[in-house]
């Protein structure tokens, strides 16, 4: 991911530094969302995390983590009901994946 505007040079430096703090070697929309959250740019963080959800395949294992990231955003601004809703989506997704995995294992055994 590259920032396309010369005016974003400062943001690029911040992104690089915060990537190191987060511990992610890869730059993707999730990393950008986390950096924006740490910067207090909750609306932008939400925008990029939701965009990532749209771009990921429907069964991608990262989806649960993105739901958790989205759940952290509203809790920062006191919108706890919305936070709970995102965390519930994360749990539901994890259960769905687990059931799917167990179902596939049972099919292989029979």
Biopython code that builds the backbone (N, CA, C, O; Angstrom):
import numpy as np
from Bio.PDB.StructureBuilder import StructureBuilder

atoms = [
    (1, "UNK", "N", (0.856, -1.154, 0.000)),
    (1, "UNK", "CA", (0.000, 0.000, 0.000)),
    (1, "UNK", "C", (0.907, 1.222, 0.000)),
    (1, "UNK", "O", (1.864, 1.296, 0.770)),
    (2, "UNK", "N", (0.606, 2.161, -0.851)),
    (2, "UNK", "CA", (1.370, 3.390, -0.880)),
    (2, "UNK", "C", (0.430, 4.572, -0.765)),
    (2, "UNK", "O", (-0.695, 4.551, -1.264)),
    (3, "UNK", "N", (0.915, 5.592, -0.102)),
    (3, "UNK", "CA", (0.148, 6.826, -0.015)),
    (3, "UNK", "C", (0.423, 7.608, -1.284)),
    (3, "UNK", "O", (1.573, 7.719, -1.708)),
    (4, "UNK", "N", (-0.630, 8.155, -1.898)),
    (4, "UNK", "CA", (-0.458, 8.717, -3.223)),
    (4, "UNK", "C", (-0.256, 10.219, -3.272)),
    (4, "UNK", "O", (-0.028, 10.752, -4.357)),
    (5, "UNK", "N", (-0.324, 10.900, -2.203)),
    (5, "UNK", "CA", (-0.254, 12.350, -2.227)),
    (5, "UNK", "C", (1.026, 12.796, -1.513)),
    (5, "UNK", "O", (1.360, 12.287, -0.442)),
    (6, "UNK", "N", (1.730, 13.742, -2.113)),
    (6, "UNK", "CA", (2.953, 14.250, -1.485)),
    (6, "UNK", "C", (2.672, 14.900, -0.137)),
    (6, "UNK", "O", (3.539, 14.922, 0.737)),
    (7, "UNK", "N", (1.466, 15.428, 0.033)),
    (7, "UNK", "CA", (1.090, 16.053, 1.297)),
    (7, "UNK", "C", (0.962, 15.020, 2.415)),
    (7, "UNK", "O", (0.888, 15.392, 3.586)),
    (8, "UNK", "N", (0.934, 13.749, 2.078)),
    (8, "UNK", "CA", (0.759, 12.684, 3.057)),
    (8, "UNK", "C", (2.101, 12.160, 3.573)),
    (8, "UNK", "O", (2.140, 11.123, 4.236)),
    (9, "UNK", "N", (3.192, 12.855, 3.282)),
    (9, "UNK", "CA", (4.522, 12.387, 3.684)),
    (9, "UNK", "C", (4.604, 12.177, 5.201)),
    (9, "UNK", "O", (5.155, 11.177, 5.661)),
    (10, "UNK", "N", (4.060, 13.115, 5.971)),
    (10, "UNK", "CA", (4.092, 12.981, 7.426)),
    (10, "UNK", "C", (3.309, 11.760, 7.869)),
    (10, "UNK", "O", (3.725, 11.042, 8.779)),
    (11, "UNK", "N", (2.174, 11.527, 7.223)),
    (11, "UNK", "CA", (1.360, 10.366, 7.558)),
    (11, "UNK", "C", (2.115, 9.080, 7.241)),
    (11, "UNK", "O", (2.004, 8.100, 7.978)),
    (12, "UNK", "N", (2.875, 9.074, 6.161)),
    (12, "UNK", "CA", (3.653, 7.895, 5.788)),
    (12, "UNK", "C", (4.679, 7.564, 6.869)),
    (12, "UNK", "O", (4.869, 6.396, 7.208)),
    (13, "UNK", "N", (5.341, 8.585, 7.411)),
    (13, "UNK", "CA", (6.313, 8.361, 8.477)),
    (13, "UNK", "C", (5.631, 7.818, 9.733)),
    (13, "UNK", "O", (6.140, 6.909, 10.389)),
    (14, "UNK", "N", (4.480, 8.388, 10.051)),
    (14, "UNK", "CA", (3.724, 7.915, 11.219)),
    (14, "UNK", "C", (3.284, 6.481, 11.002)),
    (14, "UNK", "O", (3.375, 5.658, 11.912)),
    (15, "UNK", "N", (2.803, 6.173, 9.794)),
    (15, "UNK", "CA", (2.369, 4.812, 9.483)),
    (15, "UNK", "C", (3.520, 3.825, 9.647)),
    (15, "UNK", "O", (3.340, 2.752, 10.224)),
    (16, "UNK", "N", (4.684, 4.174, 9.152)),
    (16, "UNK", "CA", (5.860, 3.300, 9.272)),
    (16, "UNK", "C", (6.215, 3.069, 10.742)),
    (16, "UNK", "O", (6.467, 1.937, 11.155)),
    (17, "UNK", "N", (6.232, 4.139, 11.519)),
    (17, "UNK", "CA", (6.555, 4.013, 12.937)),
    (17, "UNK", "C", (5.519, 3.156, 13.660)),
    (17, "UNK", "O", (5.876, 2.274, 14.441)),
    (18, "UNK", "N", (4.244, 3.412, 13.402)),
    (18, "UNK", "CA", (3.194, 2.693, 14.117)),
    (18, "UNK", "C", (3.109, 1.231, 13.682)),
    (18, "UNK", "O", (2.724, 0.371, 14.474)),
    (19, "UNK", "N", (3.466, 0.946, 12.430)),
    (19, "UNK", "CA", (3.536, -0.447, 11.991)),
    (19, "UNK", "C", (4.559, -1.202, 12.825)),
    (19, "UNK", "O", (4.345, -2.354, 13.203)),
    (20, "UNK", "N", (5.668, -0.539, 13.106)),
    (20, "UNK", "CA", (6.693, -1.167, 13.930)),
    (20, "UNK", "C", (6.161, -1.411, 15.339)),
    (20, "UNK", "O", (6.440, -2.447, 15.942)),
    (21, "UNK", "N", (5.395, -0.455, 15.860)),
    (21, "UNK", "CA", (4.826, -0.596, 17.200)),
    (21, "UNK", "C", (3.786, -1.708, 17.252)),
    (21, "UNK", "O", (3.720, -2.461, 18.224)),
    (22, "UNK", "N", (2.971, -1.807, 16.200)),
    (22, "UNK", "CA", (1.934, -2.837, 16.140)),
    (22, "UNK", "C", (2.570, -4.205, 15.935)),
    (22, "UNK", "O", (2.025, -5.222, 16.363)),
    (23, "UNK", "N", (3.725, -4.223, 15.278)),
    (23, "UNK", "CA", (4.424, -5.483, 15.061)),
    (23, "UNK", "C", (4.046, -6.155, 13.762)),
    (23, "UNK", "O", (4.295, -7.348, 13.585)),
    (24, "UNK", "N", (3.449, -5.410, 12.851)),
    (24, "UNK", "CA", (3.049, -5.977, 11.578)),
    (24, "UNK", "C", (4.060, -5.574, 10.516)),
    (24, "UNK", "O", (4.344, -4.390, 10.335)),
    (25, "UNK", "N", (4.595, -6.550, 9.826)),
    (25, "UNK", "CA", (5.523, -6.240, 8.754)),
    (25, "UNK", "C", (4.812, -5.918, 7.461)),
    (25, "UNK", "O", (5.415, -5.360, 6.544)),
    (26, "UNK", "N", (3.548, -6.257, 7.373)),
    (26, "UNK", "CA", (2.789, -6.073, 6.151)),
    (26, "UNK", "C", (1.891, -4.845, 6.276)),
    (26, "UNK", "O", (1.271, -4.617, 7.314)),
    (27, "UNK", "N", (1.833, -4.068, 5.215)),
    (27, "UNK", "CA", (0.935, -2.920, 5.197)),
    (27, "UNK", "C", (-0.327, -3.334, 4.470)),
    (27, "UNK", "O", (-0.284, -3.699, 3.295)),
    (28, "UNK", "N", (-1.433, -3.278, 5.155)),
    (28, "UNK", "CA", (-2.715, -3.572, 4.534)),
    (28, "UNK", "C", (-3.765, -2.666, 5.166)),
    (28, "UNK", "O", (-3.442, -1.831, 6.011)),
    (29, "UNK", "N", (-5.002, -2.828, 4.762)),
    (29, "UNK", "CA", (-6.058, -1.968, 5.281)),
    (29, "UNK", "C", (-6.254, -2.161, 6.780)),
    (29, "UNK", "O", (-6.627, -1.216, 7.474)),
    (30, "UNK", "N", (-6.013, -3.348, 7.285)),
    (30, "UNK", "CA", (-6.155, -3.574, 8.722)),
    (30, "UNK", "C", (-5.087, -2.789, 9.484)),
    (30, "UNK", "O", (-5.389, -2.153, 10.493)),
    (31, "UNK", "N", (-3.860, -2.830, 9.016)),
    (31, "UNK", "CA", (-2.788, -2.071, 9.648)),
    (31, "UNK", "C", (-3.113, -0.586, 9.624)),
    (31, "UNK", "O", (-2.958, 0.109, 10.629)),
    (32, "UNK", "N", (-3.565, -0.102, 8.471)),
    (32, "UNK", "CA", (-3.923, 1.304, 8.359)),
    (32, "UNK", "C", (-5.053, 1.643, 9.326)),
    (32, "UNK", "O", (-5.025, 2.692, 9.970)),
    (33, "UNK", "N", (-6.045, 0.763, 9.429)),
    (33, "UNK", "CA", (-7.146, 0.985, 10.368)),
    (33, "UNK", "C", (-6.665, 1.079, 11.804)),
    (33, "UNK", "O", (-7.119, 1.938, 12.559)),
    (34, "UNK", "N", (-5.751, 0.202, 12.185)),
    (34, "UNK", "CA", (-5.218, 0.220, 13.548)),
    (34, "UNK", "C", (-4.415, 1.488, 13.822)),
    (34, "UNK", "O", (-4.502, 2.071, 14.903)),
    (35, "UNK", "N", (-3.637, 1.902, 12.834)),
    (35, "UNK", "CA", (-2.849, 3.127, 12.987)),
    (35, "UNK", "C", (-3.788, 4.324, 13.140)),
    (35, "UNK", "O", (-3.588, 5.165, 14.017)),
    (36, "UNK", "N", (-4.802, 4.398, 12.294)),
    (36, "UNK", "CA", (-5.751, 5.508, 12.373)),
    (36, "UNK", "C", (-6.485, 5.511, 13.711)),
    (36, "UNK", "O", (-6.768, 6.575, 14.262)),
    (37, "UNK", "N", (-6.789, 4.340, 14.228)),
    (37, "UNK", "CA", (-7.442, 4.241, 15.539)),
    (37, "UNK", "C", (-6.532, 4.806, 16.615)),
    (37, "UNK", "O", (-6.977, 5.578, 17.465)),
    (38, "UNK", "N", (-5.266, 4.430, 16.585)),
    (38, "UNK", "CA", (-4.312, 4.942, 17.575)),
    (38, "UNK", "C", (-4.136, 6.449, 17.465)),
    (38, "UNK", "O", (-3.806, 7.122, 18.441)),
    (39, "UNK", "N", (-4.361, 6.969, 16.263)),
    (39, "UNK", "CA", (-4.245, 8.415, 16.045)),
    (39, "UNK", "C", (-5.530, 9.141, 16.452)),
    (39, "UNK", "O", (-5.587, 10.371, 16.433)),
    (40, "UNK", "N", (-6.556, 8.373, 16.817)),
    (40, "UNK", "CA", (-7.824, 8.988, 17.191)),
    (40, "UNK", "C", (-8.710, 9.304, 16.006)),
    (40, "UNK", "O", (-9.704, 10.015, 16.152)),
    (41, "UNK", "N", (-8.372, 8.793, 14.840)),
    (41, "UNK", "CA", (-9.155, 9.004, 13.616)),
    (41, "UNK", "C", (-10.115, 7.827, 13.443)),
    (41, "UNK", "O", (-9.977, 7.026, 12.519)),
    (42, "UNK", "N", (-11.089, 7.740, 14.349)),
    (42, "UNK", "CA", (-11.964, 6.576, 14.420)),
    (42, "UNK", "C", (-12.832, 6.410, 13.179)),
    (42, "UNK", "O", (-13.056, 5.286, 12.730)),
    (43, "UNK", "N", (-13.324, 7.519, 12.617)),
    (43, "UNK", "CA", (-14.162, 7.426, 11.416)),
    (43, "UNK", "C", (-13.374, 6.874, 10.234)),
    (43, "UNK", "O", (-13.869, 6.025, 9.492)),
    (44, "UNK", "N", (-12.155, 7.356, 10.064)),
    (44, "UNK", "CA", (-11.318, 6.848, 8.975)),
    (44, "UNK", "C", (-10.933, 5.393, 9.207)),
    (44, "UNK", "O", (-10.925, 4.593, 8.271)),
    (45, "UNK", "N", (-10.618, 5.052, 10.437)),
    (45, "UNK", "CA", (-10.271, 3.667, 10.758)),
    (45, "UNK", "C", (-11.442, 2.750, 10.410)),
    (45, "UNK", "O", (-11.254, 1.689, 9.814)),
    (46, "UNK", "N", (-12.639, 3.163, 10.782)),
    (46, "UNK", "CA", (-13.830, 2.365, 10.477)),
    (46, "UNK", "C", (-14.008, 2.217, 8.969)),
    (46, "UNK", "O", (-14.340, 1.138, 8.479)),
    (47, "UNK", "N", (-13.789, 3.295, 8.246)),
    (47, "UNK", "CA", (-13.936, 3.274, 6.788)),
    (47, "UNK", "C", (-13.016, 2.220, 6.162)),
    (47, "UNK", "O", (-13.454, 1.429, 5.327)),
    (48, "UNK", "N", (-11.754, 2.213, 6.562)),
    (48, "UNK", "CA", (-10.802, 1.285, 5.961)),
    (48, "UNK", "C", (-11.022, -0.156, 6.421)),
    (48, "UNK", "O", (-10.829, -1.092, 5.646)),
    (49, "UNK", "N", (-11.421, -0.332, 7.664)),
    (49, "UNK", "CA", (-11.697, -1.690, 8.130)),
    (49, "UNK", "C", (-12.931, -2.274, 7.441)),
    (49, "UNK", "O", (-12.951, -3.455, 7.095)),
    (50, "UNK", "N", (-13.957, -1.446, 7.243)),
    (50, "UNK", "CA", (-15.150, -1.923, 6.529)),
    (50, "UNK", "C", (-14.813, -2.226, 5.071)),
    (50, "UNK", "O", (-15.336, -3.180, 4.495)),
    (51, "UNK", "N", (-13.953, -1.426, 4.485)),
    (51, "UNK", "CA", (-13.524, -1.684, 3.112)),
    (51, "UNK", "C", (-12.795, -3.023, 3.028)),
    (51, "UNK", "O", (-12.977, -3.778, 2.072)),
    (52, "UNK", "N", (-11.976, -3.311, 4.026)),
    (52, "UNK", "CA", (-11.273, -4.596, 4.063)),
    (52, "UNK", "C", (-12.267, -5.745, 4.133)),
    (52, "UNK", "O", (-12.083, -6.761, 3.464)),
    (53, "UNK", "N", (-13.322, -5.598, 4.936)),
    (53, "UNK", "CA", (-14.337, -6.642, 5.020)),
    (53, "UNK", "C", (-14.959, -6.932, 3.657)),
    (53, "UNK", "O", (-15.234, -8.084, 3.323)),
    (54, "UNK", "N", (-15.174, -5.888, 2.884)),
    (54, "UNK", "CA", (-15.764, -6.045, 1.550)),
    (54, "UNK", "C", (-14.801, -6.772, 0.607)),
    (54, "UNK", "O", (-15.221, -7.572, -0.229)),
    (55, "UNK", "N", (-13.514, -6.483, 0.752)),
    (55, "UNK", "CA", (-12.512, -7.043, -0.153)),
    (55, "UNK", "C", (-12.125, -8.481, 0.187)),
    (55, "UNK", "O", (-11.674, -9.217, -0.691)),
    (56, "UNK", "N", (-12.292, -8.889, 1.431)),
    (56, "UNK", "CA", (-11.901, -10.251, 1.822)),
    (56, "UNK", "C", (-12.938, -11.267, 1.345)),
    (56, "UNK", "O", (-14.131, -10.967, 1.299)),
    (57, "UNK", "N", (-12.484, -12.463, 0.993)),
    (57, "UNK", "CA", (-13.447, -13.537, 0.699)),
    (57, "UNK", "C", (-14.297, -13.815, 1.940)),
    (57, "UNK", "O", (-13.836, -13.626, 3.066)),
    (58, "UNK", "N", (-15.521, -14.258, 1.735)),
    (58, "UNK", "CA", (-16.479, -14.399, 2.840)),
    (58, "UNK", "C", (-16.061, -15.386, 3.925)),
    (58, "UNK", "O", (-16.596, -15.345, 5.033)),
    (59, "UNK", "N", (-15.127, -16.258, 3.629)),
    (59, "UNK", "CA", (-14.693, -17.242, 4.632)),
    (59, "UNK", "C", (-13.248, -17.006, 5.096)),
    (59, "UNK", "O", (-12.639, -17.890, 5.699)),
    (60, "UNK", "N", (-12.712, -15.840, 4.822)),
    (60, "UNK", "CA", (-11.319, -15.540, 5.181)),
    (60, "UNK", "C", (-11.167, -15.491, 6.703)),
    (60, "UNK", "O", (-11.981, -14.860, 7.378)),
    (61, "UNK", "N", (-10.147, -16.142, 7.252)),
    (61, "UNK", "CA", (-9.977, -16.184, 8.715)),
    (61, "UNK", "C", (-9.711, -14.816, 9.351)),
    (61, "UNK", "O", (-9.915, -14.661, 10.555)),
    (62, "UNK", "N", (-9.271, -13.842, 8.595)),
    (62, "UNK", "CA", (-8.992, -12.512, 9.122)),
    (62, "UNK", "C", (-10.274, -11.741, 9.472)),
    (62, "UNK", "O", (-10.229, -10.779, 10.239)),
    (63, "UNK", "N", (-11.395, -12.155, 8.919)),
    (63, "UNK", "CA", (-12.655, -11.436, 9.125)),
    (63, "UNK", "C", (-12.980, -11.294, 10.609)),
    (63, "UNK", "O", (-13.400, -10.223, 11.048)),
    (64, "UNK", "N", (-12.794, -12.339, 11.371)),
    (64, "UNK", "CA", (-13.084, -12.281, 12.806)),
    (64, "UNK", "C", (-12.256, -11.207, 13.502)),
    (64, "UNK", "O", (-12.767, -10.475, 14.350)),
    (65, "UNK", "N", (-10.984, -11.116, 13.143)),
    (65, "UNK", "CA", (-10.113, -10.101, 13.739)),
    (65, "UNK", "C", (-10.521, -8.694, 13.324)),
    (65, "UNK", "O", (-10.425, -7.758, 14.118)),
    (66, "UNK", "N", (-10.972, -8.542, 12.092)),
    (66, "UNK", "CA", (-11.418, -7.225, 11.627)),
    (66, "UNK", "C", (-12.681, -6.818, 12.381)),
    (66, "UNK", "O", (-12.841, -5.653, 12.747)),
    (67, "UNK", "N", (-13.583, -7.783, 12.613)),
    (67, "UNK", "CA", (-14.768, -7.491, 13.430)),
    (67, "UNK", "C", (-14.348, -7.029, 14.831)),
    (67, "UNK", "O", (-14.929, -6.092, 15.378)),
    (68, "UNK", "N", (-13.349, -7.683, 15.402)),
    (68, "UNK", "CA", (-12.863, -7.278, 16.726)),
    (68, "UNK", "C", (-12.269, -5.872, 16.685)),
    (68, "UNK", "O", (-12.491, -5.069, 17.591)),
    (69, "UNK", "N", (-11.516, -5.583, 15.629)),
    (69, "UNK", "CA", (-10.961, -4.233, 15.478)),
    (69, "UNK", "C", (-12.082, -3.205, 15.380)),
    (69, "UNK", "O", (-12.013, -2.141, 15.994)),
    (70, "UNK", "N", (-13.115, -3.529, 14.604)),
    (70, "UNK", "CA", (-14.259, -2.625, 14.479)),
    (70, "UNK", "C", (-14.991, -2.482, 15.810)),
    (70, "UNK", "O", (-15.580, -1.437, 16.086)),
    (71, "UNK", "N", (-14.956, -3.523, 16.631)),
    (71, "UNK", "CA", (-15.573, -3.453, 17.951)),
    (71, "UNK", "C", (-14.832, -2.551, 18.916)),
    (71, "UNK", "O", (-15.424, -2.014, 19.852)),
    (72, "UNK", "N", (-13.552, -2.385, 18.693)),
    (72, "UNK", "CA", (-12.767, -1.510, 19.568)),
    (72, "UNK", "C", (-13.022, -0.032, 19.280)),
    (72, "UNK", "O", (-12.915, 0.806, 20.176)),
    (73, "UNK", "N", (-13.354, 0.281, 18.047)),
    (73, "UNK", "CA", (-13.549, 1.691, 17.673)),
    (73, "UNK", "C", (-14.674, 2.365, 18.444)),
    (73, "UNK", "O", (-14.437, 3.405, 19.059)),
    (74, "UNK", "N", (-15.899, 1.817, 18.439)),
    (74, "UNK", "CA", (-16.980, 2.519, 19.146)),
    (74, "UNK", "C", (-16.781, 2.557, 20.659)),
    (74, "UNK", "O", (-17.286, 3.461, 21.325)),
    (75, "UNK", "N", (-16.061, 1.602, 21.199)),
    (75, "UNK", "CA", (-15.817, 1.643, 22.642)),
    (75, "UNK", "C", (-14.930, 2.828, 23.015)),
    (75, "UNK", "O", (-14.980, 3.318, 24.143)),
    (76, "UNK", "N", (-14.121, 3.283, 22.063)),
    (76, "UNK", "CA", (-13.261, 4.449, 22.291)),
    (76, "UNK", "C", (-14.071, 5.742, 22.388)),
    (76, "UNK", "O", (-13.638, 6.719, 23.000)),
    (77, "UNK", "N", (-15.259, 5.728, 21.770)),
    (77, "UNK", "CA", (-16.077, 6.940, 21.750)),
    (77, "UNK", "C", (-17.339, 6.791, 22.600)),
    (77, "UNK", "O", (-18.247, 7.620, 22.524)),
    (78, "UNK", "N", (-17.390, 5.735, 23.406)),
    (78, "UNK", "CA", (-18.513, 5.560, 24.320)),
    (78, "UNK", "C", (-19.741, 4.912, 23.715)),
    (78, "UNK", "O", (-20.794, 4.899, 24.352)),
    (79, "UNK", "N", (-19.646, 4.376, 22.518)),
    (79, "UNK", "CA", (-20.768, 3.698, 21.870)),
    (79, "UNK", "C", (-20.650, 2.185, 22.125)),
    (79, "UNK", "O", (-20.318, 1.404, 21.233)),
    (80, "UNK", "N", (-20.929, 1.817, 23.349)),
    (80, "UNK", "CA", (-20.675, 0.442, 23.781)),
    (80, "UNK", "C", (-21.617, -0.573, 23.146)),
    (80, "UNK", "O", (-21.228, -1.720, 22.927)),
    (81, "UNK", "N", (-22.852, -0.171, 22.846)),
    (81, "UNK", "CA", (-23.778, -1.102, 22.195)),
    (81, "UNK", "C", (-23.262, -1.510, 20.822)),
    (81, "UNK", "O", (-23.337, -2.681, 20.447)),
    (82, "UNK", "N", (-22.741, -0.549, 20.075)),
    (82, "UNK", "CA", (-22.179, -0.850, 18.752)),
    (82, "UNK", "C", (-20.942, -1.725, 18.902)),
    (82, "UNK", "O", (-20.712, -2.625, 18.095)),
    (83, "UNK", "N", (-20.153, -1.462, 19.925)),
    (83, "UNK", "CA", (-18.973, -2.281, 20.184)),
    (83, "UNK", "C", (-19.371, -3.730, 20.430)),
    (83, "UNK", "O", (-18.763, -4.654, 19.889)),
    (84, "UNK", "N", (-20.391, -3.916, 21.246)),
    (84, "UNK", "CA", (-20.873, -5.268, 21.541)),
    (84, "UNK", "C", (-21.355, -5.956, 20.269)),
    (84, "UNK", "O", (-21.105, -7.145, 20.073)),
    (85, "UNK", "N", (-22.040, -5.217, 19.410)),
    (85, "UNK", "CA", (-22.541, -5.804, 18.167)),
    (85, "UNK", "C", (-21.408, -6.314, 17.282)),
    (85, "UNK", "O", (-21.513, -7.397, 16.706)),
    (86, "UNK", "N", (-20.331, -5.547, 17.170)),
    (86, "UNK", "CA", (-19.195, -6.000, 16.361)),
    (86, "UNK", "C", (-18.533, -7.229, 16.987)),
    (86, "UNK", "O", (-18.140, -8.157, 16.280)),
    (87, "UNK", "N", (-18.416, -7.229, 18.302)),
    (87, "UNK", "CA", (-17.799, -8.391, 18.967)),
    (87, "UNK", "C", (-18.693, -9.627, 18.838)),
    (87, "UNK", "O", (-18.191, -10.746, 18.732)),
    (88, "UNK", "N", (-19.995, -9.434, 18.847)),
    (88, "UNK", "CA", (-20.909, -10.555, 18.627)),
    (88, "UNK", "C", (-20.739, -11.122, 17.216)),
    (88, "UNK", "O", (-20.778, -12.337, 17.021)),
    (89, "UNK", "N", (-20.550, -10.237, 16.238)),
    (89, "UNK", "CA", (-20.304, -10.700, 14.866)),
    (89, "UNK", "C", (-19.016, -11.521, 14.807)),
    (89, "UNK", "O", (-18.947, -12.537, 14.117)),
    (90, "UNK", "N", (-18.010, -11.071, 15.531)),
    (90, "UNK", "CA", (-16.744, -11.793, 15.560)),
    (90, "UNK", "C", (-16.942, -13.199, 16.125)),
    (90, "UNK", "O", (-16.464, -14.181, 15.556)),
    (91, "UNK", "N", (-17.649, -13.282, 17.246)),
    (91, "UNK", "CA", (-17.901, -14.595, 17.860)),
    (91, "UNK", "C", (-18.729, -15.494, 16.958)),
    (91, "UNK", "O", (-18.443, -16.684, 16.827)),
    (92, "UNK", "N", (-19.767, -14.921, 16.330)),
    (92, "UNK", "CA", (-20.616, -15.701, 15.429)),
    (92, "UNK", "C", (-19.799, -16.228, 14.250)),
    (92, "UNK", "O", (-19.973, -17.372, 13.831)),
    (93, "UNK", "N", (-18.919, -15.400, 13.724)),
    (93, "UNK", "CA", (-18.070, -15.823, 12.612)),
    (93, "UNK", "C", (-17.140, -16.948, 13.044)),
    (93, "UNK", "O", (-16.964, -17.928, 12.320)),
    (94, "UNK", "N", (-16.543, -16.805, 14.233)),
    (94, "UNK", "CA", (-15.651, -17.855, 14.739)),
    (94, "UNK", "C", (-16.393, -19.181, 14.893)),
    (94, "UNK", "O", (-15.872, -20.240, 14.543)),
    (95, "UNK", "N", (-17.619, -19.109, 15.423)),
    (95, "UNK", "CA", (-18.415, -20.332, 15.586)),
    (95, "UNK", "C", (-18.754, -20.939, 14.235)),
    (95, "UNK", "O", (-18.704, -22.157, 14.066)),
    (96, "UNK", "N", (-19.097, -20.094, 13.277)),
    (96, "UNK", "CA", (-19.433, -20.576, 11.934)),
    (96, "UNK", "C", (-18.246, -21.288, 11.297)),
    (96, "UNK", "O", (-18.399, -22.352, 10.698)),
    (97, "UNK", "N", (-17.069, -20.696, 11.430)),
    (97, "UNK", "CA", (-15.856, -21.303, 10.880)),
    (97, "UNK", "C", (-15.559, -22.623, 11.591)),
    (97, "UNK", "O", (-15.191, -23.613, 10.960)),
    (98, "UNK", "N", (-15.725, -22.617, 12.921)),
    (98, "UNK", "CA", (-15.477, -23.839, 13.694)),
    (98, "UNK", "C", (-16.434, -24.949, 13.280)),
    (98, "UNK", "O", (-16.016, -26.092, 13.096)),
    (99, "UNK", "N", (-17.709, -24.620, 13.132)),
    (99, "UNK", "CA", (-18.689, -25.617, 12.703)),
    (99, "UNK", "C", (-18.372, -26.136, 11.312)),
    (99, "UNK", "O", (-18.484, -27.334, 11.050)),
    (100, "UNK", "N", (-17.979, -25.244, 10.428)),
    (100, "UNK", "CA", (-17.623, -25.627, 9.067)),
    (100, "UNK", "C", (-16.406, -26.547, 9.063)),
    (100, "UNK", "O", (-16.365, -27.534, 8.330)),
    (101, "UNK", "N", (-15.421, -26.214, 9.887)),
    (101, "UNK", "CA", (-14.212, -27.029, 9.984)),
    (101, "UNK", "C", (-14.540, -28.406, 10.539)),
    (101, "UNK", "O", (-14.079, -29.418, 10.013)),
    (102, "UNK", "N", (-15.341, -28.444, 11.607)),
    (102, "UNK", "CA", (-15.729, -29.730, 12.195)),
    (102, "UNK", "C", (-16.559, -30.557, 11.224)),
    (102, "UNK", "O", (-16.418, -31.779, 11.168)),
    (103, "UNK", "N", (-17.412, -29.906, 10.471)),
    (103, "UNK", "CA", (-18.229, -30.601, 9.486)),
    (103, "UNK", "C", (-17.351, -31.218, 8.402)),
    (103, "UNK", "O", (-17.568, -32.355, 7.983)),
    (104, "UNK", "N", (-16.363, -30.458, 7.956)),
    (104, "UNK", "CA", (-15.442, -30.969, 6.940)),
    (104, "UNK", "C", (-14.632, -32.143, 7.468)),
    (104, "UNK", "O", (-14.374, -33.095, 6.731)),
    (105, "UNK", "N", (-14.230, -32.091, 8.728)),
    (105, "UNK", "CA", (-13.461, -33.190, 9.334)),
    (105, "UNK", "C", (-14.343, -34.434, 9.420)),
    (105, "UNK", "O", (-13.888, -35.541, 9.130)),
    (106, "UNK", "N", (-15.604, -34.255, 9.819)),
    (106, "UNK", "CA", (-16.517, -35.394, 9.915)),
    (106, "UNK", "C", (-16.778, -36.016, 8.555)),
    (106, "UNK", "O", (-16.902, -37.237, 8.456)),
    (107, "UNK", "N", (-16.864, -35.209, 7.504)),
    (107, "UNK", "CA", (-17.072, -35.729, 6.152)),
    (107, "UNK", "C", (-15.876, -36.556, 5.718)),
    (107, "UNK", "O", (-16.037, -37.583, 5.058)),
    (108, "UNK", "N", (-14.685, -36.121, 6.082)),
    (108, "UNK", "CA", (-13.475, -36.849, 5.703)),
    (108, "UNK", "C", (-13.419, -38.185, 6.431)),
    (108, "UNK", "O", (-12.979, -39.179, 5.853)),
    (109, "UNK", "N", (-13.854, -38.230, 7.682)),
    (109, "UNK", "CA", (-13.797, -39.457, 8.476)),
    (109, "UNK", "C", (-14.775, -40.509, 7.968)),
    (109, "UNK", "O", (-14.514, -41.705, 8.100)),
    (110, "UNK", "N", (-15.911, -40.081, 7.384)),
    (110, "UNK", "CA", (-16.907, -41.058, 6.942)),
    (110, "UNK", "C", (-16.705, -41.507, 5.535)),
    (110, "UNK", "O", (-17.472, -42.329, 5.034)),
]
sb = StructureBuilder()
sb.init_structure("model")
sb.init_model(0)
sb.init_chain("A")
sb.init_seg("    ")
for serial, (resi, resn, name, xyz) in enumerate(atoms, 1):
    if name == "N":
        sb.init_residue(resn, " ", resi, " ")
    sb.init_atom(name, np.array(xyz, "f"), 0.0, 1.0, " ", f" {name:<3s}", serial, name[0])
structure = sb.get_structure()
